[in-house]
Amino acid sequence: MAIELKDVTKTWSVPGQPDRTILDLPSFVVEEGRRLCLVGHSGAGKTTLLNIIAGIVAPTTGEVIVGGQNIAALAESRRDKFRAQNIGYVFQTFNLLQGLSALENVQLAATFSGMPPSSGKSRALELLKRVGLEHRLQAKPSRMSVGEQQRVAIARALVNKPQIVLADEPTANLDRENGGEVLELLKETTIEEHSILLLVTHDLEVQRHFEDVRHLQEISA
């Protein structure tokens, strides 16, 4: 499954102010199985780009072709279903459900992807163990450290064995040791599944883990 963006722009409108174009990409392609680190300054549109690829945000113009399908042309409900089945997203702000335990948060993502309950639980347990949280399965986000919440979010992103993994500053809340382990987990699992890893960051230490590093400014108009 590959990603191809054609003439994609995203413009935000604020009443009483001129429209602001956050993103302007004439062409952007990520081939199947590629592990790419994309860097750029704050406000350059890195998170917006991930949200467009994930189908969370619709572009103002252009085509967003993921796995041969222009998801920008899909209704929101169909984009949601496509994302649940094919994309894993590590959000910078975690987006964990506060009323659910670590295990339940990860299992829920498996359920949305269509995995049978027994398979979803088994996969969730495996990933939470791999991120070092086998002793925190029943803990809710409010009782977890920021670093623990980030690791739950990473397990959740990987639970559906996605063809595309999008990661928005996934180590921002982790120390160097845990951050390095998380990056290796993301790389290992995407290699196992032959899936894309597209990670955005401004952290030089994170960039060193990737052979393929590109600047957003280089691919923008």
N, C-alpha and C positions, 0 to 999 in steps of 0.2 A: 504494500500500500504506500503510495507516494503522495506528496503534497505539491500542488502547483497553484500559485496565485498569479492572476493576470489583471493588470491595470487596477489594482485594489487601492481604494482610498477610504479613509474614515474621517469625517468632518463632524465636529460637535458644534451645536448651535446654543448660544446663551442669549436670552432676551436682552436687548439693549447693547449687545456687543457684536463685533464682526465675527463671522463664522471662523472656527479654527480647525485647520487640517492637521490631525495628529499623525496620520500615516499616509504615505504616498509611495506605493510599490508597483512600478511598471511590470516587473517580473521577479518571481521568487520560487525556486524549486528545491525541494528536499527529496532525494531519492530514497527508495525503500532500503531499510537497514542502516541508514546513515545516522551518525551521532555528531550533532552540530551544536556548538556553543555560540550563541549570538550575544554580542555585547553592544552597549550603547549608553549614553548618559541618561540621567534621570529625566523623564518626560519625553524621551525620544520615540516612544510608541511601542516598546518591547511587550508590555503586558497587553496592550490593545491588539498587537499582532497575534499573540497566543489565543486571546479570546475570540478573534475572528476565525482562526484555524479550528478552534474547538466548537464553533457554532454558537457560542454564548452571545456574541455580538455580531450583528449583520453589517457588512461593509456598506459604505455610502454608494460606492460604485465598484464594479469589477466582479470577477469570478474567483471562487475559492474551491478548487477541485481537489477533493480528498478521496483517494481510492477510485478515481475515475468519475466521481459524482460531484456536481457543483452544489455544495451544501448551502451556498448563499441563496440559492433559488428555492430551498426547502422551507416549508412552514416551520415555525418554532418547535412544535411538538415532534416533528420528524427529525429536526436537528438534535433535539434532546435525546431521542432514541438512538440516533446514529452515534452520538458522543458516548452514551452509556455502553454501547456494544464494542466500540472501536478505539476510543481515546481514553487515556489516563492523564489526569491533570493534577499536578502538585501546585496548589495555590499558595501564594505568599502569605495569605491571611488564614490559611488552614481550611476554613469553612466546615469545621466539624459540627455535628449536631450535638448541642450541649446536653440534651436529655438522654443520650445514648452512651454506652460504654465504648472503650476502644475497639473491642471485638465487634460490637454491634455496628459501629460506624463503618468498619471495613466490610462486614457481611452485607450491609445494606447496599453498598456499591455493587457487590457481586449479584445481589438479587435484581437490581435495576438492569444489569447486563444480560440477564436471562439465565444465569447459572442455577442449577438445582441447589436447594438448600444445603444438602450434605456436602456437595462439592465446594460451595461458597464458603462454608464454615471451615472446611479443611484447608482451603487456599488462604483464608484470612489468618488462621492459626499459624500456618507456615510462614507467612510474610511478617507477622508481628514478632515471631521468634527471630527471624532474620534481621529485624531492626532492633533486637534486644529488648522487647517489651513483653515477653512471655509471662512476666510476673505482674503485669499491669493490665491484663485483659479486661477486667471488670471496672477499671477506673474510668470515671467520666472526665471530660476535658477540664472542668473546673478544678479537679483534684490532681491535674497533671502539670508538669513544668512545660514551659514553652517548647523546649527541645523535644520532650516526649510527644507533645501534640504534633509537632512537625513530622516525627517519625510515623505516627499513626496516619497522617495525611499521605505520606509516601506509600505506606502499605495499601491504603485505600486506592491510590492511583494505579497500583500494579495488580490489583486483585482480579481484574477481568482479562488478564493477559492481553493488554491492548496492543494494537498494531502501531499506535502512535502514542508516545509519552511526551507530554508538554510539562516543563518544570519552570516555575517562576521564582527565581532566587531560592532554590530549595534548601540551601545551607545557611541562609541568613540568620537563623536563630539557633544554630548549632556551633559548638566549639570545633576546633580544627580536626581533632581526632574523630568525633562523631560525624562531622561534615565529610571527611574523607571516606568514611565507611559508607555513608549514604550515597555518595557519588559512585563508588564502586558497585553498590547494589543496583543503582539505576543502569549503569553500563552493563553489568552482568545479565540482568533480566532482559534488557533490550537485545543483547546479543543472543541469548537463549531463544527468544521469540522472533528473532530477525526483524525487529520493529525499529521504528524511528525514535530517536531521542533528540528532542529540540529543547535546549535549556537556555534561558536568558539570565544574564548576571552582569554585574559590574566588578565582581570580585576577582582580582588577579590570581589568587590561589586556586579558585575554581577553574579558571581558564587553563591552568597548567595540566589539568586532568584530561584535556581534549587535544586531539591532533588537528581537528577542524574547528577553527575559531574565525568568525566573521563579524564585522562591525555593521550595525544596522544602517549607518550612514552610507556605507558602500553600496548597499542594494536599494537604497531609496532614490527617488527622483531628485 
